[in-house]
Amino acid sequence: MSIAPEPSTSRGEITLQPSYFSSSLYVDTLREDISTLIASFTKQYNESVRPFDLFKKLWADQGWCWLHLRIYDGRARQAFLNITERLFIERLARSEPAITRVVALFALHTFHNTQPSSSTIPIHAISHIAIPTNIYQDMLLLPSTLKEPRHLPLAPYVAHILCLMLDAQVFHVLPESNLNTQNPSVLPREVFAMDHQVASTTDVTGEPGSSTPKKKGRPSKRDKIRKAKEALASLERYVDKNYVGIPEGPSSFDVREDAEATYVGHTLFGQAPVGPLENYFVHKNELLAAVYSDAPDGPQTDALRRSNEAVLARLKQIDEMAAEKGLEVGGEGGEKTGLARVEKAVEELRQASGTGASGGILRLLDGAGMDVASC
């Protein structure tokens, strides 16, 4: 059903937007109110009272009878009615206790049938209740599930209300709820957070950062300068904590022969990776032993040669791509590093000579691809 266009509100009049009713401000609060209604009914219900009379008393005492007067704007009212009925329907699921489902059915029937039908100013109303087919089937079977002695008096009331609603054809049956066919698919869709609820921040040093409230709008020039100073101070604390002087060996610039030059670096650079290096050598030796366990020209040796050629081809491709952009890859260490050394190591594997004869690239840490005499 389409909603007729309405005039805009006058200056100073507050109108709730439809998104308010799908937000946590309304959804979470209404869910708590529904739980309170169910808990009150469960506490006061016994076999000697008339169930629907008790429900109507609680409905009026807790102020539910005034709920329809909450909003008058057509667009917002449509969202209000759909979301409210949807929250009642979710308590009709089979996973809910029997008495909870009964109260939810009473509430859905009462809320839908107490929509204002006549007033001086027409108020928007909906004629159908959208309900997923799986919950619809569970609702139809509700009277047959009330088998306990305490629940038996509820069955006639539930059956009567279901007959009234089915005869009025108020249900608009949707696909199953796990297909997310309703809009919005999940409630609440918008989650409200107060301005002062700012998540705790942590800088790179692991220490809590500033928790000043976030201002609205674009940051001012003063705020940008303050954030830049905080970032710089955080970086300085990180450097002071993690960077140390690392010995570099004898310096050619120091007149003392026993002097050692130092450079500033991360603490990880000052600790040789002895454990990982030893593990690498162990696994590499096991691999090479398995490769050369058969004949020298066996399939394992051919696979090793092909893998060396593939790595070399890939490195050449990377070098060509870097040259196109005016960059240089792996040339900082002279003949001890870079593409030239990898080519020599692969060539040693081809010629079966030198350190790389039994592994090629896998022997780079052993000196493959280097002129041992010049080292």
Beta strands, then each sheet from edge to edge (+ up, - down):
strand 1: 129-132
strand 2: 171-174
strand 3: 243-250
strand 4: 260-266
sheet 1: 1+ 2+
sheet 2: 3+ 4-
end
